[in-house]
Amino acid sequence: MTNNNTSEIKIQIQLDENRIPEKLVWSAVEGGVYAEEAKAFMLSVWDSNDKATKCIELWTKDMPVDEMKIFFHQTLLSMTETFERATSDAKMAATMKDFCDYFAEKLELKL
């Protein structure tokens, strides 16, 4: 018997005449997200055959730099949490968290 359960995440990118993203909209119906607008996204997938990460990073041309800095900080924090859950390596996760704190301090992010 085959498991036919699937889930879909959609990302729609509206481009200007120079193919620069103007609008990003994403949906993940199973997660309760319906056509939500975003200013940036990063997607990383692991290619086991190549032993390499494949990435897509996009942001709209009106994404403010100050928000991009916060986005990166929060993404680093999220990656730290995911790393710890995936590897149970609390020592390295603590080191990564220290870097996130340093990152926020150097960028003078108000947290």
C-alpha positions in Angstrom: 0.0 0.0 0.0 1.4 3.4 -1.0 1.1 6.5 1.2 -0.5 9.2 -0.9 -0.4 11.9 1.7 1.2 15.0 0.3 1.6 18.6 1.3 2.4 21.6 -0.9 4.0 24.9 -0.3 3.6 27.5 -3.1 5.7 30.6 -3.6 4.6 33.0 -6.3 7.0 35.7 -7.4 5.8 38.8 -9.3 8.7 40.3 -11.3 9.2 43.7 -12.8 10.3 44.3 -16.4 14.0 43.6 -15.3 13.0 40.4 -13.6 13.5 41.9 -10.1 11.0 40.6 -7.5 8.3 43.1 -6.8 6.0 40.9 -4.8 6.3 37.5 -3.0 3.3 35.5 -2.0 3.3 32.1 -0.3 0.8 29.6 0.7 0.9 26.4 2.8 -2.7 25.4 3.1 -2.0 22.5 5.4 -0.2 25.0 7.8 -3.0 27.5 7.6 -1.2 30.0 5.3 -3.2 31.3 2.4 -1.6 33.8 0.0 0.5 35.6 2.6 2.7 38.4 1.3 6.4 38.4 2.2 9.3 40.8 1.5 12.0 38.1 1.5 12.5 34.3 1.7 15.3 31.8 1.8 15.0 28.2 0.8 17.7 25.7 1.3 17.5 22.0 0.3 20.0 19.3 0.7 21.1 17.4 -2.4 22.3 14.1 -1.0 23.7 13.0 -4.4 26.0 16.1 -4.7 26.4 16.4 -0.9 25.6 20.1 -1.4 23.1 22.6 -0.3 21.0 24.2 -3.0 19.6 27.6 -2.2 17.1 30.2 -3.4 17.3 33.6 -1.8 14.9 36.4 -3.0 13.7 39.7 -1.6 11.6 42.4 -3.1 13.1 45.6 -4.3 11.3 47.5 -1.5 12.6 45.3 1.3 14.1 47.8 3.8 17.8 47.2 4.8 17.0 47.4 8.5 14.3 44.7 8.1 16.7 42.6 6.1 19.2 42.7 9.0 16.5 41.6 11.4 15.4 38.9 8.9 18.9 37.5 8.8 19.3 37.6 12.6 16.0 35.7 13.1 16.9 33.2 10.4 20.3 32.6 12.1 18.5 32.0 15.4 16.0 29.6 13.7 18.9 27.7 12.1 20.5 27.4 15.5 17.4 25.9 17.0 17.0 23.6 14.1 20.6 22.5 14.3 20.2 21.6 18.0 17.0 19.7 17.4 18.5 17.8 14.5 21.9 17.0 16.0 21.4 17.2 19.8 24.7 19.1 19.8 24.0 21.6 22.6 27.5 22.8 22.8 27.7 23.9 19.2 24.2 25.3 19.4 25.3 27.5 22.3 28.3 28.7 20.3 25.9 29.5 17.4 23.6 31.4 19.8 26.6 33.4 21.0 27.3 34.4 17.4 23.7 35.4 16.9 24.0 37.6 20.0 27.2 39.1 18.6 25.6 39.6 15.2 22.7 41.5 16.8 25.0 43.6 19.0 27.2 44.6 16.0 24.2 45.6 13.9 22.7 47.4 16.9 19.4 45.5 16.5 16.8 46.4 19.1 15.5 43.0 20.3 
